[in-house]
Amino acid sequence: MSIHVNTDHFWMPFTANRQFKAKPRMLVSASGMHYTTDDGRKILDGTSGLWCVNAGHGHPKIVEAIQKQAATMDYAPAFQMGHPKAFEAASALVSIAPEGLNRIFFCNDGSEAVDSALKIALAYHRVRGDGLRTRLIGRERGYHGVGFGGIAVGGIAGNRKHFGPTLPGVDHLRHPLNIAQNAFSRGLPEHGAELADELEQRMLTLHDPATVAAVIVEPIQGSTGVILPPKGYLQKLRSICDRYGILLIFDEVITGFGRLGAPFAADYFGVVPDMIVAAKGLTNATVPMGAVIVRQDIHDTFMDAAPENTIEFYHGYTYSGHPLASAAAVATIDVYRSEQLFERAADMAPYFEDAAHSLKGLPHVKDVRNLGLVCGIELEGIPGKATARASDVFLKCFWDKGVLIRTTGDIIALSPPLIIEKSQIDQMFGAIAEVLKAQKAVPEFDSATA
Ligand SMILES: Cc1ncc(COP(=O)(O)O)c(C=O)c1O
């Protein structure tokens, strides 16, 4: 029996509101690898919620830490006052961050973390007397949240077009997705590292390199449908940035916290950026929290430049280092370590890869790409009905197969919690395979009942 709730008043984010409200998909509880719906069905979580519940749902140690903190101290001001949990959370995050990145700026989510990182980059150059560096370079199809800074450096047209001019002085690298050459790559694609050379050959020629403050990229472009960096690509970006004194920012909101079987993609790729943007898995998504993980000398530049007893960086949020989020982050990082979840993800990745590539040859499957516990399955779109094919698979997986997947355009993106078992990997890919096999060449779509 489904629970009746008035759905009129909540304007849902990134949602087809009218379709959803015609037949709501309501989740009412969660535990481990599963959600439960309002009509009592168990749904396998193939997406870690929104790429964020890396340790699985309802972990008792994280729940306990949040409950205890709520009962001890609900809130403390973040400006000019402190509380121990925020400092503990920063130290815990540093303990799993790449060496040298050891100063943490807290905020509430990925979008704020992106905007904070961009502001740190711009202000850093300014305080060290290099104020000409005001340009930012992102990448086509990049997703850096929904703040004005994030949509400016982001490269998803739909997220930008309604909002007028954003930041000036922003340019975009081309994205490296190349299905013609790299379809069905297992792990990193072979072709395309030379696209990183564009940064030097095109962007820095067009714009004086002395005017560029930072380059921001997701090591793997997640939200746009799992675009992997070709072999050697990130290394090239690093060395070009080094050559011209440009800061390199990795947006690891998705790739952080074990998604690739290492704490961060920076560790996995052996490429250390100057700042890492983190959120989502930082608290296992229990309490919203974002963070910028900053190279120490960048932080120290601010400390050295400001007069004594004055604020060094004019930026922050009422909830920076919120006590509940901080308690959740400390407990979450402890769970990742004590349960060796990053190692577990690395061990499970080959099985996940084989299962993903078992879809090759099924109807409509144009590409499968994967790394760690993330995978993208690109489908042939239906002419004139972009997104309809993948959306149909999503709905059938949810209603008929009890599996939650995520789609973007005509791409299915999977990113299960790191605790997933082999049988659940089979269930997830098995469900998608069955739906694809049953899908008609041009499925009928009824948005009210879909
Ligand atoms: C790479 C990346 N950056 C930033 C964000 C924005 O995070 P949030 O939705 O927490 O603001 C996301 C969200 O999916 C993301 O994937």
The ligand as an SDF file (V2000), in Angstrom:
LIG
                    3D

 16 16  0  0  0  0  0  0  0  0999 V2000
   31.8190   16.5480  -10.3200 C   0  0  0  0  0  0  0  0  0  0  0  0
   30.7510   17.2360   -9.5640 C   0  0  0  0  0  0  0  0  0  0  0  0
   30.9900   18.4580   -9.0780 N   0  0  0  0  0  0  0  0  0  0  0  0
   30.0620   19.1350   -8.3810 C   0  0  0  0  0  0  0  0  0  0  0  0
   28.8390   18.5690   -8.1340 C   0  0  0  0  0  0  0  0  0  0  0  0
   27.7980   19.3480   -7.3860 C   0  0  0  0  0  0  0  0  0  0  0  0
   27.5790   18.8030   -6.1460 O   0  0  0  0  0  0  0  0  0  0  0  0
   26.2520   19.1970   -5.3420 P   0  0  0  0  0  0  0  0  0  0  0  0
   25.1000   18.6220   -6.0690 O   0  0  0  0  0  0  0  0  0  0  0  0
   26.5080   18.5690   -3.9970 O   0  0  0  0  0  0  0  0  0  0  0  0
   26.2310   20.6730   -5.2460 O   0  0  0  0  0  0  0  0  0  0  0  0
   28.5480   17.2950   -8.6050 C   0  0  0  0  0  0  0  0  0  0  0  0
   27.2390   16.6620   -8.3680 C   0  0  0  0  0  0  0  0  0  0  0  0
   26.9230   15.6190   -8.8890 O   0  0  0  0  0  0  0  0  0  0  0  0
   29.5260   16.6140   -9.3590 C   0  0  0  0  0  0  0  0  0  0  0  0
   29.2970   15.4110   -9.8760 O   0  0  0  0  0  0  0  0  0  0  0  0
  1  2  1  0
  2  3  1  0
  2 15  2  0
  3  4  2  0
  4  5  1  0
  5  6  1  0
  5 12  2  0
  6  7  1  0
  7  8  1  0
  8  9  2  0
  8 10  1  0
  8 11  1  0
 12 13  1  0
 12 15  1  0
 13 14  2  0
 15 16  1  0
M  END
$$$$
